[in-house]
């Protein structure tokens, strides 16, 4: 996450940073998701990002206080990252739906073309995909914007009274 934030602050794409650091884009993607990296790889990335190598050391070698000097994600950045992940999850879900439904359609046509049974799983799963999309793109927001905050404060209020 730290590498991603620093990369974005510098205005680099993953491909650009990977090329300048002399690593593969796939390796950089793994590092940005929290995978361990060799010290040599981290030194290359640190050099390109113009930061101290010690700030990118893996968790086992890193002092917990070292991360305090690194930039933290602002709440709006966290929300944006979460929103993009939700959209990506929806698109992945829709793609899986499409691939499986095409496969089932072919299977249906090859095994029993007289009965079009593929419509039932298509409708059932399709309702789930549609609900996922409506939720991700906030077309329907059943719980409202502050529902989670209200529930947390309600729970915390109950705990405080019972203790």
Secondary structure, DSSP 8 states (H G I E B T S, - for coil): -HHHHHHHHHT--HHHHHHHHTS-HHHHHHHHTT----HHHHHHHHHHHTS-GGGGS-TTTS-TTGGGGS----HHHHHHHHHHHHHHHHHHHHHHHHHHHHHHHHHHHHH-TTS-THHHHHHHHHHHHHHHHHHHTTS--TT-SSHHHHHHHHHHHHHHHH-
